[in-house]
Amino acid sequence: MYNYMLNECIICLNNINENDQIIITECCANNFHKNCLYMWLNNSNNCPLCRNIINVVNNNIFNNTNKSSIDNIEISILLYYFHILVLICFISIIIITSFILLIPYYYNY
C-alpha cells in the first residue's frame, strides 16, 4: 500500500520531521525528503514506490507544516476509491438482477 499517510521517507526510511523539506509525487501521492528524492532521481526517473515516472506536483516543494496540500491529495485518493466502490456495487446489482431474471427461464426448461 502507498505511504501517503505515513510520516516516513520510503527511500531513507527515516521519519519526516516538521521542518524537513518534502516533495509529494503526483503518481502515488507519496512524500519523500527532498534530498533523498533528488539523489534517487540521479539514478532513476521512476518512483521508488510505484515505479511510475516521477512528476513533482507543480514543481513545488512542500513543507510538512503545509497540511492542506497533503489533505487535498488524501481526499482525491479517497474519492477515487469511493468511485471504484460505487462502480463495484453497480456491477453487483446488475449481476444479481440478471440472475433473478433468469431463474424462471431455468426452471421452465
Buried (B, 14 or more C-beta within 10 A) or exposed (E): EBBBEEBBBBBBEEEBEEEBEBBBBBBBBBBBBBBBBEEBBEEEEBBBBBEEEBEBBEEEEBEBEEEEBBEEBBEEBEEEEEEEEEEEEEEEEEEEEEEEEEEEEEEEE
